[in-house]
Amino acid sequence: MNPALRARAIAEWRGLPEKYLRPDRWQAPVDVLPKLMQRLGLKERLHETEVMEAWAKIVGEFISAHSAPVALREGILYVRVLQPALHYELEQVSKIDILRKLKQRFGGKVIRDIRFRVG
């Protein structure tokens, strides 16, 4: 028997006023967390973490060993590169391909551009 229906029947039988039962408001964390992060303005930080974790898979082992994403701000991914020669290679040759892969995986709204910095 439904607990709410049982409580209602007992209260009616006893002649007591009806007790208001709140509906079950439980939600799974997977449903609540993205909404909460967006409300707090942290949704971009969530994407930043996902991009940093996927960087090695997207660019490959050699490039990931010599570069690291630093931040994702307003759709621009900032990447630190260790060597000037690799910076030139990434900026002039590989940027379009890497950007295409990132957009394909995360969407065009999350990542619009990549900026490489030596350091």
N, C-alpha and C positions, 0 to 999 in steps of 0.2 A: 504494500500500500504506500502511496505517496506520503511522505512525512508532513507536507504542508496540508494536505487534505485531512490527514489523521488529526493534526493539531486543531484544525478548524472544526472538525466534528466533535472533538472533546470539549472545546471551548463552547460550542453551541449547546451541547448536552448539559454542561455545568451552568450555563446561563451567564457566562462571562463575556465581556466585550471582546470583539475580535482583535487579535494581536497582529499588527502589521508585520509580515515576513518580507524581508528584502530578497529580491531575486539574486541568484548566484552571479556574481560579477567577476569571477575568476577568468583570467585570460592567460594563454601560454606566453612565456617570456619572448619567444620568437616573434609573436605578433605585436607585443607592446614595445619592445626595445627600439626598433627603427622609428616608431612614432615619437617616442620619448626623446631620442637623440635629435630628431629633426626639430622638435619643439625647443630643445635646449641649444640649438644651433651647432650640434656636433655631427651632423650627418656627413659633412665633408671630411671630418677626421676619420670616420669609419671607412670611407672610400680610400683615404690616404693609407690607412693600414693595409687594406686589401691590395692596393697597388704595390706597396713596398714588399709584401709577401710574394706577389706574382712576378716581380721584376726579373728574377733569375730565370724563370721559365720562359718569359717573353723574349729577352735579349740574348740568352745563351750563357754558357758557363764562363767564357773568357771575358766578355764585356761585364758581366755581373761581378766578376772578381776584381775588376778595375774601376767600377763605378757603383754608385748607390743613390737611390732616390732619397732626397732630403725632405721635401715638403710638397704638398698639393694645395695650392691657394688659388681660389677663383678659377678653377679649370686649368691651371698651368702647373705642370709637374716640373719641379726643380731637381736636377740630377747633378751630383758631385762626381767629377771625373778626375782620376789621379794623374793622367799624363796629357800634355798638350797635343801629342800626336793622335791619341785616342779621341780627344775632344774634337779635333778637326774631322776625323773619320765619322764620328757620330753626328756632328752638326751638318756636314756637307753631303754625306753619302747615306747613312743609315737612318736619319731622323724620320723621313717620310714612312719608311717601312715599320719602324718601331711605333710611331704614332698611329698608324693604321691598325697594328695589332692591339694596341692599348684601347683604341676606340671600339674595335670589334669585341673585345672582352668586357669593357666597362661602360661603353656607350659614349656618344659624342658630348653629352652634357657634363659628364664627370671630368673628362680630359679633352681640352681643346688644343693644347700646345705643350711642347717640351722645351725647357731651357737648360742647356748644359753649362756647367761652371767648372773650371779647373781649380782644384784645391784639396 
